[in-house]
Amino acid sequence: MEVRLKLKMVLFERGITQKEVAVGTGLRENVISEMVNNQRKTFNREQVAKVINFLGITDMNEIFEIKLNG
């Protein structure tokens, strides 16, 4: 099983850039890029919370997806 962020899709749908998220959350652009491209093996809860709050997400299904392997 793999948990992935759907951040790339959310940003595209809302017309928001990675830079805007970085500025709005105070996180570095490379952190946002890694999150968007699912390059991280683990999620930092504080960083994810900042992004979720910035985007106004209240339903976790909007930002996370679970892929079953096999």
PDB file of N, CA, C, O and CB in Angstrom:
ATOM      1  N   MET A   1       0.841  -1.169   0.000  1.00  0.00           N
ATOM      2  CA  MET A   1       0.000   0.000   0.000  1.00  0.00           C
ATOM      3  C   MET A   1       0.890   1.236   0.000  1.00  0.00           C
ATOM      4  O   MET A   1       1.941   1.266   0.639  1.00  0.00           O
ATOM      5  CB  MET A   1      -0.959  -0.004   1.212  1.00  0.00           C
ATOM      6  N   GLU A   2       0.451   2.240  -0.721  1.00  0.00           N
ATOM      7  CA  GLU A   2       1.209   3.479  -0.829  1.00  0.00           C
ATOM      8  C   GLU A   2       0.258   4.662  -0.621  1.00  0.00           C
ATOM      9  O   GLU A   2      -0.797   4.738  -1.250  1.00  0.00           O
ATOM     10  CB  GLU A   2       1.928   3.575  -2.212  1.00  0.00           C
ATOM     11  N   VAL A   3       0.639   5.570   0.256  1.00  0.00           N
ATOM     12  CA  VAL A   3      -0.129   6.798   0.476  1.00  0.00           C
ATOM     13  C   VAL A   3       0.562   7.907  -0.301  1.00  0.00           C
ATOM     14  O   VAL A   3       1.762   8.135  -0.151  1.00  0.00           O
ATOM     15  CB  VAL A   3      -0.241   7.156   2.012  1.00  0.00           C
ATOM     16  N   ARG A   4      -0.213   8.590  -1.131  1.00  0.00           N
ATOM     17  CA  ARG A   4       0.350   9.637  -1.984  1.00  0.00           C
ATOM     18  C   ARG A   4      -0.426  10.934  -1.793  1.00  0.00           C
ATOM     19  O   ARG A   4      -1.616  10.927  -1.479  1.00  0.00           O
ATOM     20  CB  ARG A   4       0.327   9.208  -3.471  1.00  0.00           C
ATOM     21  N   LEU A   5       0.273  12.038  -1.988  1.00  0.00           N
ATOM     22  CA  LEU A   5      -0.369  13.349  -1.984  1.00  0.00           C
ATOM     23  C   LEU A   5      -0.884  13.650  -3.389  1.00  0.00           C
ATOM     24  O   LEU A   5      -0.198  13.376  -4.373  1.00  0.00           O
ATOM     25  CB  LEU A   5       0.619  14.458  -1.504  1.00  0.00           C
ATOM     26  N   LYS A   6      -2.065  14.201  -3.484  1.00  0.00           N
ATOM     27  CA  LYS A   6      -2.633  14.624  -4.763  1.00  0.00           C
ATOM     28  C   LYS A   6      -2.442  16.127  -4.937  1.00  0.00           C
ATOM     29  O   LYS A   6      -3.280  16.805  -5.531  1.00  0.00           O
ATOM     30  CB  LYS A   6      -4.136  14.250  -4.852  1.00  0.00           C
ATOM     31  N   LEU A   7      -1.345  16.632  -4.417  1.00  0.00           N
ATOM     32  CA  LEU A   7      -1.104  18.067  -4.386  1.00  0.00           C
ATOM     33  C   LEU A   7      -0.975  18.670  -5.778  1.00  0.00           C
ATOM     34  O   LEU A   7      -1.463  19.774  -6.020  1.00  0.00           O
ATOM     35  CB  LEU A   7       0.138  18.358  -3.592  1.00  0.00           C
ATOM     36  N   LYS A   8      -0.328  17.966  -6.691  1.00  0.00           N
ATOM     37  CA  LYS A   8      -0.156  18.481  -8.053  1.00  0.00           C
ATOM     38  C   LYS A   8      -1.520  18.751  -8.697  1.00  0.00           C
ATOM     39  O   LYS A   8      -1.724  19.793  -9.320  1.00  0.00           O
ATOM     40  CB  LYS A   8       0.657  17.480  -8.915  1.00  0.00           C
ATOM     41  N   MET A   9      -2.450  17.806  -8.542  1.00  0.00           N
ATOM     42  CA  MET A   9      -3.777  17.944  -9.116  1.00  0.00           C
ATOM     43  C   MET A   9      -4.552  19.080  -8.438  1.00  0.00           C
ATOM     44  O   MET A   9      -5.225  19.863  -9.109  1.00  0.00           O
ATOM     45  CB  MET A   9      -4.547  16.626  -8.992  1.00  0.00           C
ATOM     46  N   VAL A  10      -4.455  19.166  -7.118  1.00  0.00           N
ATOM     47  CA  VAL A  10      -5.165  20.207  -6.375  1.00  0.00           C
ATOM     48  C   VAL A  10      -4.682  21.593  -6.807  1.00  0.00           C
ATOM     49  O   VAL A  10      -5.489  22.492  -7.040  1.00  0.00           O
ATOM     50  CB  VAL A  10      -4.968  20.019  -4.852  1.00  0.00           C
ATOM     51  N   LEU A  11      -3.379  21.755  -6.912  1.00  0.00           N
ATOM     52  CA  LEU A  11      -2.833  23.051  -7.316  1.00  0.00           C
ATOM     53  C   LEU A  11      -3.254  23.402  -8.742  1.00  0.00           C
ATOM     54  O   LEU A  11      -3.608  24.548  -9.020  1.00  0.00           O
ATOM     55  CB  LEU A  11      -1.302  23.045  -7.205  1.00  0.00           C
ATOM     56  N   PHE A  12      -3.219  22.430  -9.638  1.00  0.00           N
ATOM     57  CA  PHE A  12      -3.620  22.665 -11.024  1.00  0.00           C
ATOM     58  C   PHE A  12      -5.086  23.094 -11.085  1.00  0.00           C
ATOM     59  O   PHE A  12      -5.426  24.067 -11.759  1.00  0.00           O
ATOM     60  CB  PHE A  12      -3.393  21.396 -11.879  1.00  0.00           C
ATOM     61  N   GLU A  13      -5.950  22.362 -10.378  1.00  0.00           N
ATOM     62  CA  GLU A  13      -7.385  22.653 -10.392  1.00  0.00           C
ATOM     63  C   GLU A  13      -7.682  24.046  -9.839  1.00  0.00           C
ATOM     64  O   GLU A  13      -8.629  24.699 -10.280  1.00  0.00           O
ATOM     65  CB  GLU A  13      -8.143  21.600  -9.584  1.00  0.00           C
ATOM     66  N   ARG A  14      -6.891  24.499  -8.889  1.00  0.00           N
ATOM     67  CA  ARG A  14      -7.132  25.792  -8.249  1.00  0.00           C
ATOM     68  C   ARG A  14      -6.324  26.931  -8.868  1.00  0.00           C
ATOM     69  O   ARG A  14      -6.488  28.094  -8.499  1.00  0.00           O
ATOM     70  CB  ARG A  14      -6.814  25.696  -6.782  1.00  0.00           C
ATOM     71  N   GLY A  15      -5.452  26.584  -9.814  1.00  0.00           N
ATOM     72  CA  GLY A  15      -4.647  27.606 -10.470  1.00  0.00           C
ATOM     73  C   GLY A  15      -3.645  28.256  -9.530  1.00  0.00           C
ATOM     74  O   GLY A  15      -3.382  29.455  -9.617  1.00  0.00           O
ATOM     75  N   ILE A  16      -3.091  27.456  -8.634  1.00  0.00           N
ATOM     76  CA  ILE A  16      -2.133  27.951  -7.650  1.00  0.00           C
ATOM     77  C   ILE A  16      -0.756  27.382  -7.982  1.00  0.00           C
ATOM     78  O   ILE A  16      -0.632  26.205  -8.319  1.00  0.00           O
ATOM     79  CB  ILE A  16      -2.563  27.565  -6.196  1.00  0.00           C
ATOM     80  N   THR A  17       0.264  28.208  -7.887  1.00  0.00           N
ATOM     81  CA  THR A  17       1.618  27.746  -8.175  1.00  0.00           C
ATOM     82  C   THR A  17       2.291  27.218  -6.907  1.00  0.00           C
ATOM     83  O   THR A  17       1.869  27.513  -5.788  1.00  0.00           O
ATOM     84  CB  THR A  17       2.454  28.885  -8.789  1.00  0.00           C
ATOM     85  N   GLN A  18       3.330  26.442  -7.110  1.00  0.00           N
ATOM     86  CA  GLN A  18       4.119  25.942  -5.985  1.00  0.00           C
ATOM     87  C   GLN A  18       4.730  27.105  -5.214  1.00  0.00           C
ATOM     88  O   GLN A  18       4.808  27.071  -3.986  1.00  0.00           O
ATOM     89  CB  GLN A  18       5.225  24.983  -6.476  1.00  0.00           C
ATOM     90  N   LYS A  19       5.159  28.125  -5.930  1.00  0.00           N
ATOM     91  CA  LYS A  19       5.754  29.294  -5.279  1.00  0.00           C
ATOM     92  C   LYS A  19       4.741  29.976  -4.363  1.00  0.00           C
ATOM     93  O   LYS A  19       5.089  30.396  -3.260  1.00  0.00           O
ATOM     94  CB  LYS A  19       6.276  30.292  -6.330  1.00  0.00           C
ATOM     95  N   GLU A  20       3.498  30.087  -4.811  1.00  0.00           N
ATOM     96  CA  GLU A  20       2.450  30.687  -3.978  1.00  0.00           C
ATOM     97  C   GLU A  20       2.235  29.884  -2.698  1.00  0.00           C
ATOM     98  O   GLU A  20       2.032  30.450  -1.624  1.00  0.00           O
ATOM     99  CB  GLU A  20       1.135  30.785  -4.763  1.00  0.00           C
ATOM    100  N   VAL A  21       2.281  28.569  -2.827  1.00  0.00           N
ATOM    101  CA  VAL A  21       2.125  27.714  -1.643  1.00  0.00           C
ATOM    102  C   VAL A  21       3.310  27.916  -0.708  1.00  0.00           C
ATOM    103  O   VAL A  21       3.138  28.020   0.506  1.00  0.00           O
ATOM    104  CB  VAL A  21       2.002  26.216  -2.049  1.00  0.00           C
ATOM    105  N   ALA A  22       4.508  27.970  -1.271  1.00  0.00           N
ATOM    106  CA  ALA A  22       5.708  28.168  -0.457  1.00  0.00           C
ATOM    107  C   ALA A  22       5.628  29.488   0.310  1.00  0.00           C
ATOM    108  O   ALA A  22       5.887  29.532   1.513  1.00  0.00           O
ATOM    109  CB  ALA A  22       6.971  28.141  -1.340  1.00  0.00           C
ATOM    110  N   VAL A  23       5.272  30.550  -0.386  1.00  0.00           N
ATOM    111  CA  VAL A  23       5.172  31.869   0.256  1.00  0.00           C
ATOM    112  C   VAL A  23       4.065  31.864   1.311  1.00  0.00           C
ATOM    113  O   VAL A  23       4.245  32.381   2.414  1.00  0.00           O
ATOM    114  CB  VAL A  23       4.900  32.974  -0.803  1.00  0.00           C
ATOM    115  N   GLY A  24       2.924  31.278   0.965  1.00  0.00           N
ATOM    116  CA  GLY A  24       1.779  31.277   1.866  1.00  0.00           C
ATOM    117  C   GLY A  24       1.945  30.421   3.099  1.00  0.00           C
ATOM    118  O   GLY A  24       1.307  30.664   4.123  1.00  0.00           O
ATOM    119  N   THR A  25       2.805  29.413   3.005  1.00  0.00           N
ATOM    120  CA  THR A  25       2.995  28.496   4.138  1.00  0.00           C
ATOM    121  C   THR A  25       4.295  28.743   4.886  1.00  0.00           C
ATOM    122  O   THR A  25       4.461  28.289   6.018  1.00  0.00           O
ATOM    123  CB  THR A  25       2.962  27.066   3.655  1.00  0.00           C
ATOM    124  N   GLY A  26       5.224  29.468   4.250  1.00  0.00           N
ATOM    125  CA  GLY A  26       6.529  29.674   4.861  1.00  0.00           C
ATOM    126  C   GLY A  26       7.462  28.492   4.678  1.00  0.00           C
ATOM    127  O   GLY A  26       8.534  28.448   5.282  1.00  0.00           O
ATOM    128  N   LEU A  27       7.064  27.531   3.849  1.00  0.00           N
ATOM    129  CA  LEU A  27       7.920  26.372   3.566  1.00  0.00           C
ATOM    130  C   LEU A  27       8.803  26.677   2.359  1.00  0.00           C
ATOM    131  O   LEU A  27       8.443  27.493   1.510  1.00  0.00           O
ATOM    132  CB  LEU A  27       7.064  25.092   3.309  1.00  0.00           C
ATOM    133  N   ARG A  28       9.952  26.024   2.287  1.00  0.00           N
ATOM    134  CA  ARG A  28      10.853  26.223   1.152  1.00  0.00           C
ATOM    135  C   ARG A  28      10.236  25.649  -0.123  1.00  0.00           C
ATOM    136  O   ARG A  28       9.475  24.683  -0.083  1.00  0.00           O
ATOM    137  CB  ARG A  28      12.226  25.569   1.427  1.00  0.00           C
ATOM    138  N   GLU A  29      10.577  26.260  -1.240  1.00  0.00           N
ATOM    139  CA  GLU A  29      10.037  25.816  -2.527  1.00  0.00           C
ATOM    140  C   GLU A  29      10.413  24.368  -2.831  1.00  0.00           C
ATOM    141  O   GLU A  29       9.615  23.627  -3.405  1.00  0.00           O
ATOM    142  CB  GLU A  29      10.533  26.725  -3.647  1.00  0.00           C
ATOM    143  N   ASN A  30      11.634  23.959  -2.448  1.00  0.00           N
ATOM    144  CA  ASN A  30      12.030  22.574  -2.733  1.00  0.00           C
ATOM    145  C   ASN A  30      11.190  21.582  -1.928  1.00  0.00           C
ATOM    146  O   ASN A  30      10.945  20.467  -2.390  1.00  0.00           O
ATOM    147  CB  ASN A  30      13.523  22.370  -2.424  1.00  0.00           C
ATOM    148  N   VAL A  31      10.751  21.969  -0.743  1.00  0.00           N
ATOM    149  CA  VAL A  31       9.880  21.103   0.058  1.00  0.00           C
ATOM    150  C   VAL A  31       8.540  20.928  -0.654  1.00  0.00           C
ATOM    151  O   VAL A  31       8.026  19.814  -0.756  1.00  0.00           O
ATOM    152  CB  VAL A  31       9.668  21.692   1.484  1.00  0.00           C
ATOM    153  N   ILE A  32       7.981  22.029  -1.144  1.00  0.00           N
ATOM    154  CA  ILE A  32       6.710  21.963  -1.863  1.00  0.00           C
ATOM    155  C   ILE A  32       6.873  21.127  -3.132  1.00  0.00           C
ATOM    156  O   ILE A  32       6.006  20.315  -3.454  1.00  0.00           O
ATOM    157  CB  ILE A  32       6.203  23.385  -2.212  1.00  0.00           C
ATOM    158  N   SER A  33       7.967  21.321  -3.843  1.00  0.00           N
ATOM    159  CA  SER A  33       8.223  20.549  -5.062  1.00  0.00           C
ATOM    160  C   SER A  33       8.291  19.053  -4.771  1.00  0.00           C
ATOM    161  O   SER A  33       7.720  18.248  -5.507  1.00  0.00           O
ATOM    162  CB  SER A  33       9.525  21.012  -5.719  1.00  0.00           C
ATOM    163  N   GLU A  34       8.976  18.689  -3.717  1.00  0.00           N
ATOM    164  CA  GLU A  34       9.070  17.269  -3.347  1.00  0.00           C
ATOM    165  C   GLU A  34       7.694  16.709  -2.976  1.00  0.00           C
ATOM    166  O   GLU A  34       7.383  15.561  -3.290  1.00  0.00           O
ATOM    167  CB  GLU A  34      10.053  17.081  -2.168  1.00  0.00           C
ATOM    168  N   MET A  35       6.886  17.512  -2.316  1.00  0.00           N
ATOM    169  CA  MET A  35       5.539  17.071  -1.955  1.00  0.00           C
ATOM    170  C   MET A  35       4.678  16.910  -3.213  1.00  0.00           C
ATOM    171  O   MET A  35       3.958  15.922  -3.354  1.00  0.00           O
ATOM    172  CB  MET A  35       4.882  18.075  -0.975  1.00  0.00           C
ATOM    173  N   VAL A  36       4.757  17.875  -4.116  1.00  0.00           N
ATOM    174  CA  VAL A  36       3.976  17.840  -5.349  1.00  0.00           C
ATOM    175  C   VAL A  36       4.344  16.616  -6.183  1.00  0.00           C
ATOM    176  O   VAL A  36       3.473  15.986  -6.782  1.00  0.00           O
ATOM    177  CB  VAL A  36       4.197  19.127  -6.164  1.00  0.00           C
ATOM    178  N   ASN A  37       5.626  16.281  -6.222  1.00  0.00           N
ATOM    179  CA  ASN A  37       6.111  15.172  -7.057  1.00  0.00           C
ATOM    180  C   ASN A  37       6.207  13.852  -6.302  1.00  0.00           C
ATOM    181  O   ASN A  37       6.765  12.881  -6.814  1.00  0.00           O
ATOM    182  CB  ASN A  37       7.464  15.516  -7.629  1.00  0.00           C
ATOM    183  N   ASN A  38       5.663  13.814  -5.084  1.00  0.00           N
ATOM    184  CA  ASN A  38       5.659  12.599  -4.269  1.00  0.00           C
ATOM    185  C   ASN A  38       7.044  11.970  -4.170  1.00  0.00           C
ATOM    186  O   ASN A  38       7.203  10.758  -4.317  1.00  0.00           O
ATOM    187  CB  ASN A  38       4.680  11.590  -4.842  1.00  0.00           C
ATOM    188  N   GLN A  39       8.043  12.813  -3.918  1.00  0.00           N
ATOM    189  CA  GLN A  39       9.414  12.329  -3.806  1.00  0.00           C
ATOM    190  C   GLN A  39       9.793  11.993  -2.366  1.00  0.00           C
ATOM    191  O   GLN A  39      10.893  11.504  -2.109  1.00  0.00           O
ATOM    192  CB  GLN A  39      10.372  13.362  -4.361  1.00  0.00           C
ATOM    193  N   ARG A  40       8.906  12.249  -1.450  1.00  0.00           N
ATOM    194  CA  ARG A  40       9.206  11.983  -0.038  1.00  0.00           C
ATOM    195  C   ARG A  40       8.639  10.633   0.369  1.00  0.00           C
ATOM    196  O   ARG A  40       7.525  10.272  -0.012  1.00  0.00           O
ATOM    197  CB  ARG A  40       8.635  13.100   0.866  1.00  0.00           C
ATOM    198  N   LYS A  41       9.409   9.903   1.138  1.00  0.00           N
ATOM    199  CA  LYS A  41       8.964   8.594   1.634  1.00  0.00           C
ATOM    200  C   LYS A  41       8.071   8.740   2.862  1.00  0.00           C
ATOM    201  O   LYS A  41       7.227   7.887   3.135  1.00  0.00           O
ATOM    202  CB  LYS A  41      10.173   7.710   1.971  1.00  0.00           C
ATOM    203  N   THR A  42       8.268   9.838   3.604  1.00  0.00           N
ATOM    204  CA  THR A  42       7.455  10.108   4.787  1.00  0.00           C
ATOM    205  C   THR A  42       6.904  11.525   4.695  1.00  0.00           C
ATOM    206  O   THR A  42       7.437  12.371   3.976  1.00  0.00           O
ATOM    207  CB  THR A  42       8.284   9.918   6.093  1.00  0.00           C
ATOM    208  N   PHE A  43       5.838  11.764   5.429  1.00  0.00           N
ATOM    209  CA  PHE A  43       5.229  13.087   5.452  1.00  0.00           C
ATOM    210  C   PHE A  43       5.503  13.744   6.795  1.00  0.00           C
ATOM    211  O   PHE A  43       5.312  13.131   7.845  1.00  0.00           O
ATOM    212  CB  PHE A  43       3.709  13.002   5.184  1.00  0.00           C
ATOM    213  N   ASN A  44       5.943  14.972   6.759  1.00  0.00           N
ATOM    214  CA  ASN A  44       6.081  15.760   7.967  1.00  0.00           C
ATOM    215  C   ASN A  44       4.695  16.346   8.246  1.00  0.00           C
ATOM    216  O   ASN A  44       4.180  17.140   7.458  1.00  0.00           O
ATOM    217  CB  ASN A  44       7.194  16.889   7.819  1.00  0.00           C
ATOM    218  N   ARG A  45       4.100  15.951   9.366  1.00  0.00           N
ATOM    219  CA  ARG A  45       2.727  16.359   9.661  1.00  0.00           C
ATOM    220  C   ARG A  45       2.566  17.872   9.721  1.00  0.00           C
ATOM    221  O   ARG A  45       1.559  18.407   9.257  1.00  0.00           O
ATOM    222  CB  ARG A  45       2.279  15.753  10.969  1.00  0.00           C
ATOM    223  N   GLU A  46       3.540  18.559  10.283  1.00  0.00           N
ATOM    224  CA  GLU A  46       3.450  20.020  10.384  1.00  0.00           C
ATOM    225  C   GLU A  46       3.460  20.664   9.003  1.00  0.00           C
ATOM    226  O   GLU A  46       2.715  21.611   8.751  1.00  0.00           O
ATOM    227  CB  GLU A  46       4.607  20.575  11.232  1.00  0.00           C
ATOM    228  N   GLN A  47       4.299  20.155   8.111  1.00  0.00           N
ATOM    229  CA  GLN A  47       4.363  20.707   6.762  1.00  0.00           C
ATOM    230  C   GLN A  47       3.067  20.438   5.997  1.00  0.00           C
ATOM    231  O   GLN A  47       2.542  21.324   5.323  1.00  0.00           O
ATOM    232  CB  GLN A  47       5.557  20.118   6.001  1.00  0.00           C
ATOM    233  N   VAL A  48       2.559  19.218   6.106  1.00  0.00           N
ATOM    234  CA  VAL A  48       1.304  18.885   5.429  1.00  0.00           C
ATOM    235  C   VAL A  48       0.172  19.732   5.993  1.00  0.00           C
ATOM    236  O   VAL A  48      -0.679  20.208   5.242  1.00  0.00           O
ATOM    237  CB  VAL A  48       0.979  17.378   5.580  1.00  0.00           C
ATOM    238  N   ALA A  49       0.155  19.922   7.302  1.00  0.00           N
ATOM    239  CA  ALA A  49      -0.883  20.742   7.931  1.00  0.00           C
ATOM    240  C   ALA A  49      -0.840  22.174   7.421  1.00  0.00           C
ATOM    241  O   ALA A  49      -1.888  22.778   7.193  1.00  0.00           O
ATOM    242  CB  ALA A  49      -0.727  20.727   9.451  1.00  0.00           C
ATOM    243  N   LYS A  50       0.354  22.727   7.240  1.00  0.00           N
ATOM    244  CA  LYS A  50       0.478  24.089   6.717  1.00  0.00           C
ATOM    245  C   LYS A  50      -0.099  24.187   5.312  1.00  0.00           C
ATOM    246  O   LYS A  50      -0.798  25.147   4.989  1.00  0.00           O
ATOM    247  CB  LYS A  50       1.947  24.533   6.714  1.00  0.00           C
ATOM    248  N   VAL A  51       0.191  23.199   4.482  1.00  0.00           N
ATOM    249  CA  VAL A  51      -0.318  23.194   3.107  1.00  0.00           C
ATOM    250  C   VAL A  51      -1.837  23.046   3.107  1.00  0.00           C
ATOM    251  O   VAL A  51      -2.533  23.764   2.389  1.00  0.00           O
ATOM    252  CB  VAL A  51       0.333  22.054   2.287  1.00  0.00           C
ATOM    253  N   ILE A  52      -2.343  22.125   3.903  1.00  0.00           N
ATOM    254  CA  ILE A  52      -3.787  21.904   3.982  1.00  0.00           C
ATOM    255  C   ILE A  52      -4.496  23.170   4.465  1.00  0.00           C
ATOM    256  O   ILE A  52      -5.523  23.560   3.909  1.00  0.00           O
ATOM    257  CB  ILE A  52      -4.104  20.719   4.922  1.00  0.00           C
ATOM    258  N   ASN A  53      -3.956  23.803   5.487  1.00  0.00           N
ATOM    259  CA  ASN A  53      -4.563  25.036   5.991  1.00  0.00           C
ATOM    260  C   ASN A  53      -4.520  26.140   4.944  1.00  0.00           C
ATOM    261  O   ASN A  53      -5.503  26.856   4.757  1.00  0.00           O
ATOM    262  CB  ASN A  53      -3.855  25.498   7.265  1.00  0.00           C
ATOM    263  N   PHE A  54      -3.398  26.281   4.266  1.00  0.00           N
ATOM    264  CA  PHE A  54      -3.266  27.298   3.222  1.00  0.00           C
ATOM    265  C   PHE A  54      -4.308  27.096   2.124  1.00  0.00           C
ATOM    266  O   PHE A  54      -4.898  28.056   1.629  1.00  0.00           O
ATOM    267  CB  PHE A  54      -1.853  27.267   2.621  1.00  0.00           C
ATOM    268  N   LEU A  55      -4.526  25.836   1.750  1.00  0.00           N
ATOM    269  CA  LEU A  55      -5.467  25.529   0.676  1.00  0.00           C
ATOM    270  C   LEU A  55      -6.920  25.456   1.146  1.00  0.00           C
ATOM    271  O   LEU A  55      -7.836  25.386   0.326  1.00  0.00           O
ATOM    272  CB  LEU A  55      -5.085  24.227   0.032  1.00  0.00           C
ATOM    273  N   GLY A  56      -7.129  25.472   2.451  1.00  0.00           N
ATOM    274  CA  GLY A  56      -8.489  25.406   2.985  1.00  0.00           C
ATOM    275  C   GLY A  56      -9.133  24.047   2.819  1.00  0.00           C
ATOM    276  O   GLY A  56     -10.352  23.950   2.678  1.00  0.00           O
ATOM    277  N   ILE A  57      -8.334  23.003   2.834  1.00  0.00           N
ATOM    278  CA  ILE A  57      -8.837  21.647   2.649  1.00  0.00           C
ATOM    279  C   ILE A  57      -9.386  21.123   3.975  1.00  0.00           C
ATOM    280  O   ILE A  57      -8.727  21.207   5.011  1.00  0.00           O
ATOM    281  CB  ILE A  57      -7.723  20.712   2.108  1.00  0.00           C
ATOM    282  N   THR A  58     -10.603  20.581   3.922  1.00  0.00           N
ATOM    283  CA  THR A  58     -11.219  20.012   5.123  1.00  0.00           C
ATOM    284  C   THR A  58     -11.465  18.514   4.992  1.00  0.00           C
ATOM    285  O   THR A  58     -11.713  17.838   5.990  1.00  0.00           O
ATOM    286  CB  THR A  58     -12.529  20.718   5.419  1.00  0.00           C
ATOM    287  N   ASP A  59     -11.398  17.993   3.777  1.00  0.00           N
ATOM    288  CA  ASP A  59     -11.609  16.564   3.526  1.00  0.00           C
ATOM    289  C   ASP A  59     -10.278  15.946   3.104  1.00  0.00           C
ATOM    290  O   ASP A  59      -9.744  16.285   2.048  1.00  0.00           O
ATOM    291  CB  ASP A  59     -12.709  16.333   2.427  1.00  0.00           C
ATOM    292  N   MET A  60      -9.749  15.058   3.908  1.00  0.00           N
ATOM    293  CA  MET A  60      -8.445  14.459   3.630  1.00  0.00           C
ATOM    294  C   MET A  60      -8.413  13.689   2.316  1.00  0.00           C
ATOM    295  O   MET A  60      -7.344  13.507   1.733  1.00  0.00           O
ATOM    296  CB  MET A  60      -8.056  13.542   4.758  1.00  0.00           C
ATOM    297  N   ASN A  61      -9.574  13.233   1.840  1.00  0.00           N
ATOM    298  CA  ASN A  61      -9.623  12.538   0.557  1.00  0.00           C
ATOM    299  C   ASN A  61      -9.279  13.466  -0.596  1.00  0.00           C
ATOM    300  O   ASN A  61      -8.924  13.009  -1.683  1.00  0.00           O
ATOM    301  CB  ASN A  61     -10.999  11.931   0.338  1.00  0.00           C
ATOM    302  N   GLU A  62      -9.384  14.767  -0.362  1.00  0.00           N
ATOM    303  CA  GLU A  62      -9.063  15.736  -1.395  1.00  0.00           C
ATOM    304  C   GLU A  62      -7.552  15.849  -1.618  1.00  0.00           C
ATOM    305  O   GLU A  62      -7.111  16.254  -2.693  1.00  0.00           O
ATOM    306  CB  GLU A  62      -9.640  17.094  -1.031  1.00  0.00           C
ATOM    307  N   ILE A  63      -6.768  15.494  -0.609  1.00  0.00           N
ATOM    308  CA  ILE A  63      -5.313  15.683  -0.699  1.00  0.00           C
ATOM    309  C   ILE A  63      -4.532  14.366  -0.687  1.00  0.00           C
ATOM    310  O   ILE A  63      -3.411  14.309  -1.191  1.00  0.00           O
ATOM    311  CB  ILE A  63      -4.843  16.553   0.447  1.00  0.00           C
ATOM    312  N   PHE A  64      -5.114  13.313  -0.117  1.00  0.00           N
ATOM    313  CA  PHE A  64      -4.428  12.022  -0.037  1.00  0.00           C
ATOM    314  C   PHE A  64      -5.132  10.975  -0.884  1.00  0.00           C
ATOM    315  O   PHE A  64      -6.352  11.002  -1.044  1.00  0.00           O
ATOM    316  CB  PHE A  64      -4.344  11.548   1.415  1.00  0.00           C
ATOM    317  N   GLU A  65      -4.340  10.049  -1.427  1.00  0.00           N
ATOM    318  CA  GLU A  65      -4.894   8.866  -2.074  1.00  0.00           C
ATOM    319  C   GLU A  65      -4.097   7.655  -1.639  1.00  0.00           C
ATOM    320  O   GLU A  65      -2.905   7.747  -1.346  1.00  0.00           O
ATOM    321  CB  GLU A  65      -4.881   9.010  -3.617  1.00  0.00           C
ATOM    322  N   ILE A  66      -4.768   6.530  -1.602  1.00  0.00           N
ATOM    323  CA  ILE A  66      -4.111   5.279  -1.222  1.00  0.00           C
ATOM    324  C   ILE A  66      -4.108   4.382  -2.438  1.00  0.00           C
ATOM    325  O   ILE A  66      -5.149   4.106  -3.035  1.00  0.00           O
ATOM    326  CB  ILE A  66      -4.825   4.587  -0.008  1.00  0.00           C
ATOM    327  N   LYS A  67      -2.918   3.933  -2.793  1.00  0.00           N
ATOM    328  CA  LYS A  67      -2.760   2.998  -3.905  1.00  0.00           C
ATOM    329  C   LYS A  67      -2.409   1.639  -3.339  1.00  0.00           C
ATOM    330  O   LYS A  67      -1.439   1.496  -2.595  1.00  0.00           O
ATOM    331  CB  LYS A  67      -1.670   3.481  -4.910  1.00  0.00           C
ATOM    332  N   LEU A  68      -3.200   0.644  -3.693  1.00  0.00           N
ATOM    333  CA  LEU A  68      -2.922  -0.713  -3.248  1.00  0.00           C
ATOM    334  C   LEU A  68      -1.990  -1.376  -4.246  1.00  0.00           C
ATOM    335  O   LEU A  68      -2.247  -1.367  -5.450  1.00  0.00           O
ATOM    336  CB  LEU A  68      -4.229  -1.528  -3.086  1.00  0.00           C
ATOM    337  N   ASN A  69      -0.931  -1.939  -3.753  1.00  0.00           N
ATOM    338  CA  ASN A  69       0.042  -2.631  -4.605  1.00  0.00           C
ATOM    339  C   ASN A  69      -0.452  -4.052  -4.846  1.00  0.00           C
ATOM    340  O   ASN A  69      -1.011  -4.698  -3.960  1.00  0.00           O
ATOM    341  CB  ASN A  69       1.471  -2.638  -3.954  1.00  0.00           C
ATOM    342  N   GLY A  70      -0.232  -4.514  -6.061  1.00  0.00           N
ATOM    343  CA  GLY A  70      -0.553  -5.901  -6.346  1.00  0.00           C
ATOM    344  C   GLY A  70      -1.691  -6.032  -7.184  1.00  0.00           C
ATOM    345  O   GLY A  70      -2.088  -7.149  -7.516  1.00  0.00           O
TER     346      GLY A  70
END
